[in-house]
Amino acid sequence: MKYIKDFREGEHIREIYLCRNVTNAVTKNGKDYQTVSLMDRTGSIDGKIWDPSDPGIDEFSRFDYIEVTGDVVLFNNVLQLNTKRVRVAREGEYDPAEYLPMSPRDNGEMYEALKGLIETVKDPHYHRLLEMLFIEDAELVRQFRTSSAAKSVHHGYVGGLLEHTLSVAKLCEYLSGAYPFLNHDLLLTAAICHDIAKTKEFTPFPENDYTDEGQLLGHIVMGSQMVAETAAKIEGFPPVLLSQLQHCILAHHGKYEFGSPKLPALAEALALNFADDTDAKMEIFKELLENNSQNKGWLGFNRLLDSNVRATRTE
């Protein structure tokens, strides 16, 4: 199979991909055309169908597996597929696992590592809350292990939420050791729970788009609600422990302009914000380098990193 990440300008492609979306449009000259978002487990690319009425273009819909024939071209410094032929693939011609972007890390190993971090939380109330959410609730665990951490910004793949959460929790574990005044159990519990509501914010793959709840409330508010609902089932859960945990979740984006309902008022909330931001930005940079592996020079201005970036010289 020819993976999208390996596309190069000038190549001729005839391969099956998942149609993530298709939109109709009109050129300045009034001619109909279509933009097709194609994806496999390595990435996505837009395909342009300049003559949708051509007999070689079969009817197809969003989330169909389609065989496309076309040429890879560079437009505005972005690769796209100038698509000449399309047919809907038949069952048995493709393996669905090849078309969903997956975390490069083993899902089972990451989940076991997360459970190991849960065991380090000794406060009985926080520990019980984590057990109920991340071990005993089988459906939530399934969703948590298969959800992405974002639509496209970082960790936007199956297992991305688990991978990001584990990385943030590990950073917080380090911070709690480097700065002993931090409350380890509060910080670790907040780190593990901080993005839990992304299981509700995004639809499952292959769609991976915002739900109505996600658009109206967002994962920060919903995450605070989820931990409160679970804590209410634990007898004697101290209100102060809950309010501090909810504050860390509500403040983990750090600034109002980044969608944070609260600014960090606890040291643990600030530490969580730093850990979350660090992992997100490192992943953004990593994905940027991977997607530009052939470019050894400057990669241009990146809005999310707010900088003109380049790969580190090795020679």
C-alpha positions in Angstrom: 0.0 0.0 0.0 1.2 3.5 -0.8 0.8 5.5 2.4 -0.1 9.2 2.2 2.9 10.2 4.3 5.1 8.9 1.6 3.5 10.9 -1.2 5.9 13.0 -3.3 5.2 15.6 -5.9 4.9 14.2 -9.4 3.9 10.7 -8.4 1.1 8.8 -10.1 -1.2 7.2 -7.5 -3.7 4.3 -7.8 -4.7 3.2 -4.4 -7.6 2.7 -1.9 -8.2 5.4 0.8 -10.9 6.3 3.2 -13.0 9.3 2.2 -13.2 11.4 5.3 -15.2 14.1 3.7 -16.3 15.4 0.3 -17.5 18.9 -0.5 -18.9 20.4 -3.7 -17.6 23.8 -4.9 -17.6 26.1 -8.0 -14.5 27.6 -9.7 -14.3 31.3 -10.6 -15.4 30.3 -14.1 -18.6 28.7 -12.8 -17.4 25.1 -13.2 -18.4 22.5 -10.6 -15.6 20.6 -8.8 -15.2 18.5 -5.6 -12.7 18.5 -2.8 -12.2 15.0 -1.3 -10.4 14.6 2.0 -8.6 11.2 1.8 -7.0 9.5 4.8 -5.1 6.4 5.9 -3.3 5.6 9.2 -0.4 7.8 8.3 -2.2 11.0 7.4 -4.5 12.8 5.1 -4.5 14.7 1.8 -7.0 16.7 -0.2 -8.0 15.4 -3.6 -9.4 17.6 -6.3 -12.0 16.2 -8.8 -12.1 18.9 -11.5 -14.8 17.1 -13.5 -17.3 15.2 -11.2 -19.5 14.3 -14.2 -16.7 12.4 -15.9 -17.7 8.7 -16.5 -14.6 7.6 -14.6 -15.9 9.2 -11.4 -18.2 6.8 -9.6 -20.8 8.1 -7.0 -19.4 7.9 -3.5 -20.1 9.2 0.0 -18.3 10.3 3.1 -16.7 7.3 4.9 -16.6 5.2 1.8 -13.4 3.4 0.9 -12.6 4.5 -2.6 -9.9 3.7 -5.1 -8.5 6.9 -6.5 -6.3 7.4 -9.5 -4.5 10.7 -9.9 -1.3 12.7 -9.7 0.4 14.3 -6.7 0.8 18.0 -7.3 2.1 20.9 -5.1 -0.3 23.8 -4.7 0.4 26.7 -2.4 3.3 24.6 -0.9 0.9 21.8 0.1 0.6 18.4 -1.6 -2.8 17.5 -3.1 -4.1 14.7 -5.4 -5.3 15.8 -8.8 -7.9 13.0 -9.1 -8.8 11.5 -12.5 -10.8 8.4 -11.6 -12.7 7.2 -8.5 -14.5 3.9 -7.8 -16.0 2.6 -4.5 -13.9 -0.3 -3.2 -15.5 -3.7 -2.6 -15.4 -5.4 0.8 -12.3 -7.5 1.1 -10.2 -5.1 -1.0 -9.0 -3.2 2.0 -8.1 -3.6 5.7 -9.9 -1.0 7.8 -7.0 -1.0 10.3 -4.8 0.6 7.6 -7.0 3.7 7.4 -7.3 4.9 11.0 -4.4 7.0 12.4 -3.0 5.1 15.3 -0.7 6.0 18.2 2.8 4.6 17.5 2.9 3.3 21.1 1.4 0.0 22.2 -2.1 0.7 23.7 -2.0 -2.1 26.2 1.4 -1.0 27.5 0.3 2.6 27.9 -2.8 1.5 29.8 -0.8 -0.7 32.2 1.6 2.3 32.8 -1.4 4.5 33.6 -2.7 2.0 36.0 0.7 1.9 37.6 0.6 5.7 38.2 -2.9 5.3 39.7 -1.4 3.0 42.3 1.0 5.8 43.4 -2.1 7.9 44.5 -2.5 7.0 48.2 -5.3 9.3 49.2 -8.2 6.9 49.5 -10.8 9.2 48.0 -8.7 10.2 44.9 -7.6 6.6 44.5 -11.2 5.3 44.6 -12.3 8.0 42.1 -9.5 6.9 39.7 -10.4 3.3 40.1 -14.0 3.9 39.3 -13.3 6.0 36.2 -10.3 4.3 34.7 -10.5 0.6 35.8 -14.1 -0.3 36.7 -16.1 1.6 34.0 -15.5 -0.7 31.1 -17.2 1.5 28.5 -15.4 4.6 29.6 -12.1 2.8 29.6 -12.8 1.6 26.0 -13.6 5.1 24.9 -10.6 6.6 26.7 -8.2 4.1 25.1 -9.5 4.6 21.6 -10.2 8.4 21.5 -8.0 11.1 20.1 -6.7 14.0 22.1 -7.7 16.5 19.5 -9.3 16.9 16.1 -6.1 17.9 14.4 -3.8 19.9 16.7 -1.9 17.2 18.5 -2.3 13.4 19.3 -5.2 13.4 16.7 -5.3 9.6 16.3 -6.7 6.5 17.9 -5.0 6.1 21.3 -3.9 9.7 21.3 -5.9 10.6 24.4 -4.3 7.8 26.4 -0.9 8.7 25.1 -1.2 12.4 25.9 -2.7 11.7 29.4 0.1 9.2 30.2 2.8 11.7 29.2 1.2 14.6 31.2 0.9 12.3 34.2 4.5 11.3 33.9 5.6 14.9 33.7 3.5 15.7 36.8 5.0 12.7 38.6 8.4 14.3 37.9 7.3 17.7 39.0 5.9 16.4 42.3 9.3 14.9 43.1 11.3 18.0 42.0 9.0 20.3 44.0 8.0 18.5 47.2 5.6 21.2 48.3 3.2 20.0 45.5 0.4 17.7 46.6 1.4 14.6 44.7 -2.1 12.9 45.0 -4.0 16.0 43.8 -1.6 16.7 41.0 -1.6 13.1 39.7 -5.3 12.7 40.0 -5.8 16.0 38.1 -3.3 15.0 35.4 -5.0 11.6 34.8 -8.5 13.2 34.8 -7.7 16.5 33.0 -8.9 15.5 29.5 -11.2 12.7 30.4 -14.2 14.4 28.8 -12.6 14.3 25.4 -14.3 10.9 25.3 -17.5 13.1 25.0 -16.1 16.0 23.1 -15.2 14.1 20.0 -17.0 11.4 18.0 -15.3 8.1 17.4 -13.0 7.5 14.4 -13.2 7.7 11.4 -15.2 10.9 12.0 -13.3 12.4 15.0 -15.3 15.6 14.9 -16.9 17.7 17.7 -20.1 16.4 19.3 -22.9 18.8 20.1 -21.9 18.6 23.8 -18.3 19.3 22.8 -19.3 22.4 20.9 -21.6 23.7 23.6 -19.7 22.8 26.7 -16.2 21.6 25.9 -14.1 19.0 27.5 -12.9 21.2 30.4 -16.4 21.9 31.8 -17.6 18.3 31.1 -14.5 16.9 32.7 -15.2 18.9 35.9 -18.8 17.6 35.8 -17.6 14.0 35.3 -15.3 13.9 38.4 -18.0 15.6 40.5 -20.6 13.0 39.4 -18.2 10.1 40.3 -17.1 11.7 43.6 -20.8 12.0 44.6 -20.9 8.1 44.5 -18.0 7.8 47.0 -19.1 8.0 50.6 -17.5 10.8 52.6 -15.6 12.4 49.7 -14.3 15.6 51.2 -15.7 18.7 49.4 -12.4 20.5 49.6 -10.7 17.6 47.8 -13.3 17.7 45.1 -13.2 21.5 44.6 -9.4 21.5 44.4 -9.5 18.7 41.8 -12.2 20.5 39.8 -10.1 23.7 39.9 -7.1 22.0 38.4 -9.2 20.6 35.6 -11.0 24.0 35.0 -7.6 25.8 35.0 -5.5 23.4 33.0 -5.4 25.5 29.8 -3.9 28.3 31.8 -5.4 31.4 30.2 -8.9 32.7 29.4 -7.9 33.1 25.8 -7.0 29.5 25.6 -10.5 28.4 26.7 -9.7 28.1 30.4 -12.7 29.0 32.6 -10.3 29.7 35.5 -6.7 30.8 35.9 -4.5 28.6 38.0 -4.8 29.5 41.7 -3.2 26.4 43.1 0.4 25.4 42.6 -0.9 22.0 41.4 -3.1 23.7 38.8 -0.1 25.6 37.5 2.1 22.5 37.3 -0.7 20.7 35.4 -1.0 23.6 33.0 2.8 23.5 32.3 2.8 19.7 31.9 -0.2 19.8 29.5 1.2 22.6 27.4 4.7 21.0 27.3 3.4 17.7 26.0 1.0 19.3 23.5 3.7 21.6 22.0 6.3 18.8 21.9 3.9 16.6 20.0 3.0 19.5 17.6 6.7 19.9 16.9 7.3 16.2 16.5 4.4 15.8 14.0 5.6 18.9 12.2 9.1 17.4 11.8 7.7 14.0 10.7 5.5 15.6 8.1 8.4 17.5 6.7 11.1 14.9 7.0 12.5 15.7 3.5 12.9 19.4 4.3 16.2 20.1 6.2 15.8 23.9 6.2 13.3 26.3 7.7 9.8 24.9 7.9 8.0 28.3 8.1 5.9 30.0 10.7 3.8 27.8 12.8 0.8 29.5 14.4 0.5 27.0 17.3 4.1 27.4 18.2 4.1 31.1 17.4 7.5 30.8 15.7 9.3 30.2 12.4 10.7 26.7 13.1 13.3 24.3 11.6 14.8 20.9 12.3 17.9 20.7 14.5 21.1 20.4 12.4 22.9 17.1 12.9 25.9 17.8 10.7 
